[in-house]
């Protein structure tokens, strides 16, 4: 099963806003899991994921801000039921 999240062209500021909001949702998800977890291993793994998301967002924003006026975004969630 696939869920189409994004498929289109956006002004650079709109693309930045969409991606920023999506990444912030994912960061908030990991922060909530950290607050509920007591396993140090799980907490460290989630902190690493948060740092990677923040780094990716920073790099995306810098790339878009400096090079592009229109951005094509395509995002599909692929769901495998097991």
Secondary structure as UniProt FT lines:
FT   STRAND          2..11
FT   HELIX           12..36
FT   HELIX           40..67
FT   STRAND          70..78
//
